[in-house]
Amino acid sequence: MSENQDPCLFCQIVAGDLPAEIVGQTERSVAFKDIAPQAPMHLLVVPREHFGDIAQLAAADPALLADMIELADNLAGENADGQFRLVFNSGPRAGQSVFHVHGHVIGGAELGWTPA
């Protein structure tokens, strides 16, 4: 997908227009299972409001970023003994393919360091 994708895949999921296995949500964030999991727990946490990447979100609304991280932590506590990796890809060369900021919440197994 391009950075100018229209309509945004994650905006459609948040709106309920596309199916996803929602596992948690707050007033400002939604978490759902990744369709291609890389670990026993692999969730995506997205803000309901559209921001292109993590830097844009952090600059515009640090409280929303904190909300996403709190949701990730709560879900990891329920699903992975509170131990998890939280990964944000920022830009196509870093592996971002959907240009709506999202954190990959990965856990539930021993995670070694595997740089891409």
Backbone hydrogen bonds, N-H to C=O, Kabsch-Sander energy under -0.5 kcal/mol:
donor,donor_aa,acceptor,acceptor_aa,energy
5,Q,2,S,-1.7
12,Q,8,C,-2.0
13,I,9,L,-1.8
14,V,10,F,-2.7
15,A,11,C,-2.1
16,G,12,Q,-0.6
16,G,13,I,-1.2
17,D,12,Q,-2.3
18,L,12,Q,-1.1
22,I,20,A,-1.4
23,V,31,A,-2.6
24,G,31,A,-1.4
26,T,29,S,-2.8
30,V,46,V,-2.7
31,A,24,G,-3.0
32,F,44,L,-2.2
33,K,21,E,-1.9
34,D,42,H,-2.7
41,M,107,G,-2.5
42,H,40,P,-0.6
43,L,105,V,-2.5
44,L,32,F,-3.1
45,V,103,G,-2.3
46,V,30,V,-3.0
46,V,44,L,-0.5
48,R,28,R,-3.0
57,L,53,D,-2.1
58,A,54,I,-2.8
59,A,55,A,-2.1
60,A,56,Q,-2.0
61,D,57,L,-3.3
64,L,61,D,-0.9
65,L,61,D,-1.6
66,A,62,P,-2.3
67,D,63,A,-1.9
68,M,64,L,-2.2
69,I,65,L,-2.2
70,E,66,A,-2.5
71,L,67,D,-2.3
72,A,68,M,-2.4
73,D,69,I,-2.5
74,N,70,E,-2.5
75,L,71,L,-2.4
76,A,72,A,-2.4
77,G,73,D,-2.1
78,E,74,N,-1.5
79,N,75,L,-2.0
80,A,76,A,-2.9
82,G,76,A,-2.3
83,Q,80,A,-2.5
84,F,82,G,-0.6
85,R,106,I,-3.0
87,V,85,R,-0.5
87,V,104,H,-2.2
89,N,87,V,-0.5
91,G,89,N,-0.5
94,A,91,G,-1.1
95,G,92,P,-1.3
96,Q,91,G,-2.3
99,F,97,S,-0.5
100,H,98,V,-1.3
101,V,51,F,-3.3
103,G,45,V,-2.5
104,H,87,V,-3.1
105,V,43,L,-3.0
105,V,103,G,-0.6
106,I,85,R,-2.9
106,I,104,H,-0.7
107,G,41,M,-2.3
108,G,83,Q,-0.6
112,G,110,E,-0.7
114,T,112,G,-0.6
